């Protein structure tokens, strides 16, 4: 194990490797955003459903 990060030699990427890495990162970020947005939509839909059920129960007098 290295004791100091400065002991590591930097990994040199070719321009093609850098473009491939950047494309993969962008695709991962876009997928993460889609998953986050879907989770948010599901959360809000469930919250609204529960709120409607609660209001209906309260209106009926339990």
mmCIF file of the N, C-alpha and C atoms, coordinates in Angstrom:
data_MODEL
# 
_entry.id   MODEL 
# 
loop_
_atom_site.group_PDB 
_atom_site.id 
_atom_site.type_symbol 
_atom_site.label_atom_id 
_atom_site.label_alt_id 
_atom_site.label_comp_id 
_atom_site.label_asym_id 
_atom_site.label_entity_id 
_atom_site.label_seq_id 
_atom_site.pdbx_PDB_ins_code 
_atom_site.Cartn_x 
_atom_site.Cartn_y 
_atom_site.Cartn_z 
_atom_site.occupancy 
_atom_site.B_iso_or_equiv 
_atom_site.pdbx_formal_charge 
_atom_site.auth_seq_id 
_atom_site.auth_comp_id 
_atom_site.auth_asym_id 
_atom_site.auth_atom_id 
_atom_site.pdbx_PDB_model_num 
ATOM 1   N N  . UNK A 1 1  ? 0.850   -1.178 0.000   1.00 0.00 ? 1  UNK A N  1 
ATOM 2   C CA . UNK A 1 1  ? 0.000   0.000  0.000   1.00 0.00 ? 1  UNK A CA 1 
ATOM 3   C C  . UNK A 1 1  ? 0.889   1.232  0.000   1.00 0.00 ? 1  UNK A C  1 
ATOM 4   N N  . UNK A 1 2  ? 0.469   2.232  -0.700  1.00 0.00 ? 2  UNK A N  1 
ATOM 5   C CA . UNK A 1 2  ? 1.249   3.456  -0.786  1.00 0.00 ? 2  UNK A CA 1 
ATOM 6   C C  . UNK A 1 2  ? 0.989   4.324  0.426   1.00 0.00 ? 2  UNK A C  1 
ATOM 7   N N  . UNK A 1 3  ? 2.061   4.884  0.960   1.00 0.00 ? 3  UNK A N  1 
ATOM 8   C CA . UNK A 1 3  ? 1.930   5.756  2.124   1.00 0.00 ? 3  UNK A CA 1 
ATOM 9   C C  . UNK A 1 3  ? 1.598   7.180  1.734   1.00 0.00 ? 3  UNK A C  1 
ATOM 10  N N  . UNK A 1 4  ? 2.000   7.551  0.547   1.00 0.00 ? 4  UNK A N  1 
ATOM 11  C CA . UNK A 1 4  ? 1.831   8.934  0.132   1.00 0.00 ? 4  UNK A CA 1 
ATOM 12  C C  . UNK A 1 4  ? 1.279   8.949  -1.289  1.00 0.00 ? 4  UNK A C  1 
ATOM 13  N N  . UNK A 1 5  ? 0.297   9.764  -1.508  1.00 0.00 ? 5  UNK A N  1 
ATOM 14  C CA . UNK A 1 5  ? -0.290  9.828  -2.845  1.00 0.00 ? 5  UNK A CA 1 
ATOM 15  C C  . UNK A 1 5  ? 0.700   10.347 -3.878  1.00 0.00 ? 5  UNK A C  1 
ATOM 16  N N  . UNK A 1 6  ? 1.661   11.125 -3.464  1.00 0.00 ? 6  UNK A N  1 
ATOM 17  C CA . UNK A 1 6  ? 2.628   11.655 -4.417  1.00 0.00 ? 6  UNK A CA 1 
ATOM 18  C C  . UNK A 1 6  ? 3.574   10.563 -4.913  1.00 0.00 ? 6  UNK A C  1 
ATOM 19  N N  . UNK A 1 7  ? 3.579   9.401  -4.250  1.00 0.00 ? 7  UNK A N  1 
ATOM 20  C CA . UNK A 1 7  ? 4.408   8.290  -4.705  1.00 0.00 ? 7  UNK A CA 1 
ATOM 21  C C  . UNK A 1 7  ? 3.807   7.606  -5.929  1.00 0.00 ? 7  UNK A C  1 
ATOM 22  N N  . UNK A 1 8  ? 2.515   7.833  -6.158  1.00 0.00 ? 8  UNK A N  1 
ATOM 23  C CA . UNK A 1 8  ? 1.850   7.225  -7.305  1.00 0.00 ? 8  UNK A CA 1 
ATOM 24  C C  . UNK A 1 8  ? 2.200   7.975  -8.575  1.00 0.00 ? 8  UNK A C  1 
ATOM 25  N N  . UNK A 1 9  ? 2.420   7.239  -9.635  1.00 0.00 ? 9  UNK A N  1 
ATOM 26  C CA . UNK A 1 9  ? 2.619   7.892  -10.925 1.00 0.00 ? 9  UNK A CA 1 
ATOM 27  C C  . UNK A 1 9  ? 1.246   8.133  -11.530 1.00 0.00 ? 9  UNK A C  1 
ATOM 28  N N  . UNK A 1 10 ? 1.025   9.295  -12.109 1.00 0.00 ? 10 UNK A N  1 
ATOM 29  C CA . UNK A 1 10 ? -0.288  9.586  -12.683 1.00 0.00 ? 10 UNK A CA 1 
ATOM 30  C C  . UNK A 1 10 ? -0.550  8.703  -13.900 1.00 0.00 ? 10 UNK A C  1 
ATOM 31  N N  . UNK A 1 11 ? -1.797  8.309  -14.044 1.00 0.00 ? 11 UNK A N  1 
ATOM 32  C CA . UNK A 1 11 ? -2.171  7.498  -15.191 1.00 0.00 ? 11 UNK A CA 1 
ATOM 33  C C  . UNK A 1 11 ? -2.432  8.433  -16.363 1.00 0.00 ? 11 UNK A C  1 
ATOM 34  N N  . UNK A 1 12 ? -1.725  8.247  -17.428 1.00 0.00 ? 12 UNK A N  1 
ATOM 35  C CA . UNK A 1 12 ? -1.866  9.089  -18.613 1.00 0.00 ? 12 UNK A CA 1 
ATOM 36  C C  . UNK A 1 12 ? -2.908  8.465  -19.531 1.00 0.00 ? 12 UNK A C  1 
ATOM 37  N N  . UNK A 1 13 ? -3.924  9.234  -19.863 1.00 0.00 ? 13 UNK A N  1 
ATOM 38  C CA . UNK A 1 13 ? -4.976  8.761  -20.749 1.00 0.00 ? 13 UNK A CA 1 
ATOM 39  C C  . UNK A 1 13 ? -4.779  9.325  -22.144 1.00 0.00 ? 13 UNK A C  1 
ATOM 40  N N  . UNK A 1 14 ? -5.070  8.493  -23.112 1.00 0.00 ? 14 UNK A N  1 
ATOM 41  C CA . UNK A 1 14 ? -5.038  8.982  -24.483 1.00 0.00 ? 14 UNK A CA 1 
ATOM 42  C C  . UNK A 1 14 ? -6.307  9.792  -24.712 1.00 0.00 ? 14 UNK A C  1 
ATOM 43  N N  . UNK A 1 15 ? -6.331  10.619 -25.725 1.00 0.00 ? 15 UNK A N  1 
ATOM 44  C CA . UNK A 1 15 ? -7.552  11.389 -25.997 1.00 0.00 ? 15 UNK A CA 1 
ATOM 45  C C  . UNK A 1 15 ? -8.771  10.493 -26.205 1.00 0.00 ? 15 UNK A C  1 
ATOM 46  N N  . UNK A 1 16 ? -8.592  9.329  -26.841 1.00 0.00 ? 16 UNK A N  1 
ATOM 47  C CA . UNK A 1 16 ? -9.716  8.417  -27.049 1.00 0.00 ? 16 UNK A CA 1 
ATOM 48  C C  . UNK A 1 16 ? -10.210 7.858  -25.717 1.00 0.00 ? 16 UNK A C  1 
ATOM 49  N N  . UNK A 1 17 ? -9.283  7.503  -24.839 1.00 0.00 ? 17 UNK A N  1 
ATOM 50  C CA . UNK A 1 17 ? -9.665  6.994  -23.519 1.00 0.00 ? 17 UNK A CA 1 
ATOM 51  C C  . UNK A 1 17 ? -10.389 8.074  -22.715 1.00 0.00 ? 17 UNK A C  1 
ATOM 52  N N  . UNK A 1 18 ? -9.922  9.287  -22.823 1.00 0.00 ? 18 UNK A N  1 
ATOM 53  C CA . UNK A 1 18 ? -10.539 10.391 -22.095 1.00 0.00 ? 18 UNK A CA 1 
ATOM 54  C C  . UNK A 1 18 ? -11.960 10.635 -22.597 1.00 0.00 ? 18 UNK A C  1 
ATOM 55  N N  . UNK A 1 19 ? -12.151 10.605 -23.923 1.00 0.00 ? 19 UNK A N  1 
ATOM 56  C CA . UNK A 1 19 ? -13.494 10.784 -24.487 1.00 0.00 ? 19 UNK A CA 1 
ATOM 57  C C  . UNK A 1 19 ? -14.418 9.643  -24.060 1.00 0.00 ? 19 UNK A C  1 
ATOM 58  N N  . UNK A 1 20 ? -13.905 8.423  -24.073 1.00 0.00 ? 20 UNK A N  1 
ATOM 59  C CA . UNK A 1 20 ? -14.710 7.277  -23.655 1.00 0.00 ? 20 UNK A CA 1 
ATOM 60  C C  . UNK A 1 20 ? -15.078 7.395  -22.181 1.00 0.00 ? 20 UNK A C  1 
ATOM 61  N N  . UNK A 1 21 ? -14.120 7.805  -21.347 1.00 0.00 ? 21 UNK A N  1 
ATOM 62  C CA . UNK A 1 21 ? -14.392 7.973  -19.913 1.00 0.00 ? 21 UNK A CA 1 
ATOM 63  C C  . UNK A 1 21 ? -15.433 9.058  -19.698 1.00 0.00 ? 21 UNK A C  1 
ATOM 64  N N  . UNK A 1 22 ? -15.293 10.172 -20.409 1.00 0.00 ? 22 UNK A N  1 
ATOM 65  C CA . UNK A 1 22 ? -16.237 11.274 -20.261 1.00 0.00 ? 22 UNK A CA 1 
ATOM 66  C C  . UNK A 1 22 ? -17.637 10.875 -20.725 1.00 0.00 ? 22 UNK A C  1 
ATOM 67  N N  . UNK A 1 23 ? -17.719 10.106 -21.812 1.00 0.00 ? 23 UNK A N  1 
ATOM 68  C CA . UNK A 1 23 ? -19.016 9.653  -22.308 1.00 0.00 ? 23 UNK A CA 1 
ATOM 69  C C  . UNK A 1 23 ? -19.668 8.704  -21.300 1.00 0.00 ? 23 UNK A C  1 
ATOM 70  N N  . UNK A 1 24 ? -18.871 7.821  -20.719 1.00 0.00 ? 24 UNK A N  1 
ATOM 71  C CA . UNK A 1 24 ? -19.412 6.891  -19.727 1.00 0.00 ? 24 UNK A CA 1 
ATOM 72  C C  . UNK A 1 24 ? -19.891 7.647  -18.488 1.00 0.00 ? 24 UNK A C  1 
ATOM 73  N N  . UNK A 1 25 ? -19.129 8.625  -18.054 1.00 0.00 ? 25 UNK A N  1 
ATOM 74  C CA . UNK A 1 25 ? -19.544 9.436  -16.889 1.00 0.00 ? 25 UNK A CA 1 
ATOM 75  C C  . UNK A 1 25 ? -20.837 10.179 -17.174 1.00 0.00 ? 25 UNK A C  1 
ATOM 76  N N  . UNK A 1 26 ? -20.943 10.739 -18.381 1.00 0.00 ? 26 UNK A N  1 
ATOM 77  C CA . UNK A 1 26 ? -22.146 11.479 -18.747 1.00 0.00 ? 26 UNK A CA 1 
ATOM 78  C C  . UNK A 1 26 ? -23.353 10.547 -18.781 1.00 0.00 ? 26 UNK A C  1 
ATOM 79  N N  . UNK A 1 27 ? -23.180 9.349  -19.349 1.00 0.00 ? 27 UNK A N  1 
ATOM 80  C CA . UNK A 1 27 ? -24.272 8.384  -19.407 1.00 0.00 ? 27 UNK A CA 1 
ATOM 81  C C  . UNK A 1 27 ? -24.677 7.962  -17.997 1.00 0.00 ? 27 UNK A C  1 
ATOM 82  N N  . UNK A 1 28 ? -23.705 7.747  -17.119 1.00 0.00 ? 28 UNK A N  1 
ATOM 83  C CA . UNK A 1 28 ? -24.009 7.371  -15.735 1.00 0.00 ? 28 UNK A CA 1 
ATOM 84  C C  . UNK A 1 28 ? -24.769 8.485  -15.025 1.00 0.00 ? 28 UNK A C  1 
ATOM 85  N N  . UNK A 1 29 ? -24.344 9.721  -15.247 1.00 0.00 ? 29 UNK A N  1 
ATOM 86  C CA . UNK A 1 29 ? -25.001 10.860 -14.598 1.00 0.00 ? 29 UNK A CA 1 
ATOM 87  C C  . UNK A 1 29 ? -26.434 11.013 -15.101 1.00 0.00 ? 29 UNK A C  1 
ATOM 88  N N  . UNK A 1 30 ? -26.640 10.834 -16.403 1.00 0.00 ? 30 UNK A N  1 
ATOM 89  C CA . UNK A 1 30 ? -27.989 10.943 -16.958 1.00 0.00 ? 30 UNK A CA 1 
ATOM 90  C C  . UNK A 1 30 ? -28.891 9.838  -16.409 1.00 0.00 ? 30 UNK A C  1 
ATOM 91  N N  . UNK A 1 31 ? -28.360 8.620  -16.289 1.00 0.00 ? 31 UNK A N  1 
ATOM 92  C CA . UNK A 1 31 ? -29.141 7.513  -15.733 1.00 0.00 ? 31 UNK A CA 1 
ATOM 93  C C  . UNK A 1 31 ? -29.490 7.799  -14.269 1.00 0.00 ? 31 UNK A C  1 
ATOM 94  N N  . UNK A 1 32 ? -28.537 8.315  -13.513 1.00 0.00 ? 32 UNK A N  1 
ATOM 95  C CA . UNK A 1 32 ? -28.793 8.643  -12.112 1.00 0.00 ? 32 UNK A CA 1 
ATOM 96  C C  . UNK A 1 32 ? -29.876 9.712  -11.994 1.00 0.00 ? 32 UNK A C  1 
ATOM 97  N N  . UNK A 1 33 ? -29.850 10.698 -12.866 1.00 0.00 ? 33 UNK A N  1 
ATOM 98  C CA . UNK A 1 33 ? -30.878 11.740 -12.834 1.00 0.00 ? 33 UNK A CA 1 
ATOM 99  C C  . UNK A 1 33 ? -32.249 11.173 -13.192 1.00 0.00 ? 33 UNK A C  1 
ATOM 100 N N  . UNK A 1 34 ? -32.312 10.276 -14.190 1.00 0.00 ? 34 UNK A N  1 
ATOM 101 C CA . UNK A 1 34 ? -33.593 9.657  -14.541 1.00 0.00 ? 34 UNK A CA 1 
ATOM 102 C C  . UNK A 1 34 ? -34.138 8.854  -13.364 1.00 0.00 ? 34 UNK A C  1 
ATOM 103 N N  . UNK A 1 35 ? -33.276 8.104  -12.700 1.00 0.00 ? 35 UNK A N  1 
ATOM 104 C CA . UNK A 1 35 ? -33.712 7.309  -11.544 1.00 0.00 ? 35 UNK A CA 1 
ATOM 105 C C  . UNK A 1 35 ? -34.180 8.207  -10.401 1.00 0.00 ? 35 UNK A C  1 
ATOM 106 N N  . UNK A 1 36 ? -33.466 9.299  -10.174 1.00 0.00 ? 36 UNK A N  1 
ATOM 107 C CA . UNK A 1 36 ? -33.837 10.229 -9.111  1.00 0.00 ? 36 UNK A CA 1 
ATOM 108 C C  . UNK A 1 36 ? -35.197 10.863 -9.402  1.00 0.00 ? 36 UNK A C  1 
ATOM 109 N N  . UNK A 1 37 ? -35.383 11.309 -10.635 1.00 0.00 ? 37 UNK A N  1 
ATOM 110 C CA . UNK A 1 37 ? -36.651 11.931 -11.008 1.00 0.00 ? 37 UNK A CA 1 
ATOM 111 C C  . UNK A 1 37 ? -37.807 10.942 -10.903 1.00 0.00 ? 37 UNK A C  1 
ATOM 112 N N  . UNK A 1 38 ? -37.586 9.682  -11.298 1.00 0.00 ? 38 UNK A N  1 
ATOM 113 C CA . UNK A 1 38 ? -38.638 8.668  -11.189 1.00 0.00 ? 38 UNK A CA 1 
ATOM 114 C C  . UNK A 1 38 ? -38.977 8.419  -9.725  1.00 0.00 ? 38 UNK A C  1 
ATOM 115 N N  . UNK A 1 39 ? -37.967 8.379  -8.874  1.00 0.00 ? 39 UNK A N  1 
ATOM 116 C CA . UNK A 1 39 ? -38.204 8.173  -7.445  1.00 0.00 ? 39 UNK A CA 1 
ATOM 117 C C  . UNK A 1 39 ? -38.979 9.344  -6.860  1.00 0.00 ? 39 UNK A C  1 
ATOM 118 N N  . UNK A 1 40 ? -38.655 10.548 -7.278  1.00 0.00 ? 40 UNK A N  1 
ATOM 119 C CA . UNK A 1 40 ? -39.360 11.731 -6.793  1.00 0.00 ? 40 UNK A CA 1 
ATOM 120 C C  . UNK A 1 40 ? -40.825 11.716 -7.234  1.00 0.00 ? 40 UNK A C  1 
ATOM 121 N N  . UNK A 1 41 ? -41.072 11.354 -8.496  1.00 0.00 ? 41 UNK A N  1 
ATOM 122 C CA . UNK A 1 41 ? -42.456 11.273 -8.984  1.00 0.00 ? 41 UNK A CA 1 
ATOM 123 C C  . UNK A 1 41 ? -43.241 10.232 -8.196  1.00 0.00 ? 41 UNK A C  1 
ATOM 124 N N  . UNK A 1 42 ? -42.634 9.080  -7.953  1.00 0.00 ? 42 UNK A N  1 
ATOM 125 C CA . UNK A 1 42 ? -43.318 8.021  -7.191  1.00 0.00 ? 42 UNK A CA 1 
ATOM 126 C C  . UNK A 1 42 ? -43.605 8.482  -5.765  1.00 0.00 ? 42 UNK A C  1 
ATOM 127 N N  . UNK A 1 43 ? -42.658 9.149  -5.154  1.00 0.00 ? 43 UNK A N  1 
ATOM 128 C CA . UNK A 1 43 ? -42.838 9.644  -3.787  1.00 0.00 ? 43 UNK A CA 1 
ATOM 129 C C  . UNK A 1 43 ? -44.004 10.619 -3.717  1.00 0.00 ? 43 UNK A C  1 
ATOM 130 N N  . UNK A 1 44 ? -44.023 11.587 -4.627  1.00 0.00 ? 44 UNK A N  1 
ATOM 131 C CA . UNK A 1 44 ? -45.075 12.603 -4.599  1.00 0.00 ? 44 UNK A CA 1 
ATOM 132 C C  . UNK A 1 44 ? -46.440 12.001 -4.922  1.00 0.00 ? 44 UNK A C  1 
ATOM 133 N N  . UNK A 1 45 ? -46.480 11.049 -5.848  1.00 0.00 ? 45 UNK A N  1 
ATOM 134 C CA . UNK A 1 45 ? -47.748 10.404 -6.174  1.00 0.00 ? 45 UNK A CA 1 
ATOM 135 C C  . UNK A 1 45 ? -48.270 9.638  -4.965  1.00 0.00 ? 45 UNK A C  1 
ATOM 136 N N  . UNK A 1 46 ? -47.392 8.935  -4.277  1.00 0.00 ? 46 UNK A N  1 
ATOM 137 C CA . UNK A 1 46 ? -47.807 8.184  -3.090  1.00 0.00 ? 46 UNK A CA 1 
ATOM 138 C C  . UNK A 1 46 ? -48.269 9.130  -1.991  1.00 0.00 ? 46 UNK A C  1 
ATOM 139 N N  . UNK A 1 47 ? -47.559 10.240 -1.821  1.00 0.00 ? 47 UNK A N  1 
ATOM 140 C CA . UNK A 1 47 ? -47.945 11.212 -0.798  1.00 0.00 ? 47 UNK A CA 1 
ATOM 141 C C  . UNK A 1 47 ? -49.328 11.782 -1.089  1.00 0.00 ? 47 UNK A C  1 
ATOM 142 N N  . UNK A 1 48 ? -49.590 12.102 -2.351  1.00 0.00 ? 48 UNK A N  1 
ATOM 143 C CA . UNK A 1 48 ? -50.899 12.635 -2.728  1.00 0.00 ? 48 UNK A CA 1 
ATOM 144 C C  . UNK A 1 48 ? -51.992 11.589 -2.523  1.00 0.00 ? 48 UNK A C  1 
ATOM 145 N N  . UNK A 1 49 ? -51.707 10.327 -2.836  1.00 0.00 ? 49 UNK A N  1 
ATOM 146 C CA . UNK A 1 49 ? -52.681 9.260  -2.633  1.00 0.00 ? 49 UNK A CA 1 
ATOM 147 C C  . UNK A 1 49 ? -53.012 9.118  -1.154  1.00 0.00 ? 49 UNK A C  1 
ATOM 148 N N  . UNK A 1 50 ? -51.983 9.111  -0.318  1.00 0.00 ? 50 UNK A N  1 
ATOM 149 C CA . UNK A 1 50 ? -52.208 8.986  1.120   1.00 0.00 ? 50 UNK A CA 1 
ATOM 150 C C  . UNK A 1 50 ? -52.962 10.183 1.674   1.00 0.00 ? 50 UNK A C  1 
ATOM 151 N N  . UNK A 1 51 ? -52.649 11.366 1.159   1.00 0.00 ? 51 UNK A N  1 
ATOM 152 C CA . UNK A 1 51 ? -53.348 12.570 1.607   1.00 0.00 ? 51 UNK A CA 1 
ATOM 153 C C  . UNK A 1 51 ? -54.831 12.491 1.251   1.00 0.00 ? 51 UNK A C  1 
ATOM 154 N N  . UNK A 1 52 ? -55.140 12.032 0.031   1.00 0.00 ? 52 UNK A N  1 
ATOM 155 C CA . UNK A 1 52 ? -56.529 11.898 -0.392  1.00 0.00 ? 52 UNK A CA 1 
ATOM 156 C C  . UNK A 1 52 ? -57.262 10.875 0.474   1.00 0.00 ? 52 UNK A C  1 
ATOM 157 N N  . UNK A 1 53 ? -56.589 9.768  0.787   1.00 0.00 ? 53 UNK A N  1 
ATOM 158 C CA . UNK A 1 53 ? -57.215 8.764  1.658   1.00 0.00 ? 53 UNK A CA 1 
ATOM 159 C C  . UNK A 1 53 ? -57.487 9.331  3.050   1.00 0.00 ? 53 UNK A C  1 
ATOM 160 N N  . UNK A 1 54 ? -56.540 10.086 3.570   1.00 0.00 ? 54 UNK A N  1 
ATOM 161 C CA . UNK A 1 54 ? -56.711 10.678 4.896   1.00 0.00 ? 54 UNK A CA 1 
ATOM 162 C C  . UNK A 1 54 ? -57.866 11.673 4.894   1.00 0.00 ? 54 UNK A C  1 
ATOM 163 N N  . UNK A 1 55 ? -57.934 12.524 3.886   1.00 0.00 ? 55 UNK A N  1 
ATOM 164 C CA . UNK A 1 55 ? -59.005 13.509 3.805   1.00 0.00 ? 55 UNK A CA 1 
ATOM 165 C C  . UNK A 1 55 ? -60.363 12.827 3.666   1.00 0.00 ? 55 UNK A C  1 
ATOM 166 N N  . UNK A 1 56 ? -60.418 11.739 2.910   1.00 0.00 ? 56 UNK A N  1 
ATOM 167 C CA . UNK A 1 56 ? -61.683 11.004 2.748   1.00 0.00 ? 56 UNK A CA 1 
ATOM 168 C C  . UNK A 1 56 ? -62.106 10.383 4.090   1.00 0.00 ? 56 UNK A C  1 
ATOM 169 N N  . UNK A 1 57 ? -61.138 9.844  4.813   1.00 0.00 ? 57 UNK A N  1 
ATOM 170 C CA . UNK A 1 57 ? -61.456 9.266  6.137   1.00 0.00 ? 57 UNK A CA 1 
ATOM 171 C C  . UNK A 1 57 ? -61.960 10.339 7.095   1.00 0.00 ? 57 UNK A C  1 
ATOM 172 N N  . UNK A 1 58 ? -61.274 11.488 7.088   1.00 0.00 ? 58 UNK A N  1 
ATOM 173 C CA . UNK A 1 58 ? -61.689 12.578 7.976   1.00 0.00 ? 58 UNK A CA 1 
ATOM 174 C C  . UNK A 1 58 ? -63.067 13.106 7.605   1.00 0.00 ? 58 UNK A C  1 
ATOM 175 N N  . UNK A 1 59 ? -63.358 13.176 6.310   1.00 0.00 ? 59 UNK A N  1 
ATOM 176 C CA . UNK A 1 59 ? -64.646 13.675 5.862   1.00 0.00 ? 59 UNK A CA 1 
ATOM 177 C C  . UNK A 1 59 ? -65.786 12.717 6.226   1.00 0.00 ? 59 UNK A C  1 
ATOM 178 N N  . UNK A 1 60 ? -65.478 11.436 6.239   1.00 0.00 ? 60 UNK A N  1 
ATOM 179 C CA . UNK A 1 60 ? -66.528 10.474 6.565   1.00 0.00 ? 60 UNK A CA 1 
ATOM 180 C C  . UNK A 1 60 ? -66.733 10.342 8.078   1.00 0.00 ? 60 UNK A C  1 
ATOM 181 N N  . UNK A 1 61 ? -65.928 10.986 8.852   1.00 0.00 ? 61 UNK A N  1 
ATOM 182 C CA . UNK A 1 61 ? -66.069 10.948 10.300  1.00 0.00 ? 61 UNK A CA 1 
ATOM 183 C C  . UNK A 1 61 ? -65.446 9.704  10.919  1.00 0.00 ? 61 UNK A C  1 
ATOM 184 N N  . UNK A 1 62 ? -64.516 9.141  10.281  1.00 0.00 ? 62 UNK A N  1 
ATOM 185 C CA . UNK A 1 62 ? -63.777 7.938  10.709  1.00 0.00 ? 62 UNK A CA 1 
ATOM 186 C C  . UNK A 1 62 ? -64.710 6.817  10.761  1.00 0.00 ? 62 UNK A C  1 
# 
